[in-house]
Amino acid sequence: MLVILSELGGGMIRDTLLQGGPPVALTDTWYLIVVGAPMVLIAKARGWTLPGESARVGVRAIKRRYPRQSS
């Protein structure tokens, strides 16, 4: 899990420094699916509840910050 979080953090810092808009990890829903699903599975397998709560709060914050735009 530490590797996944480090990679996400590095990508977000890169996107922020290049100033190409908001970090892709926050705007592309596939990042949440590809990264979030394994983290939730690992947390459930180990019996952790805090990562699940943290993920839920993080997803809610992202949804509020970047609401879905109708086209």
Secondary structure, DSSP 8 states (H G I E B T S, - for coil): -HHHHHHHHHHHHHHHHHTSSS-HHHH-HHHHHHHHHHHHHHHHHHT-SHHHHHHHHHHHHHHHHS-----
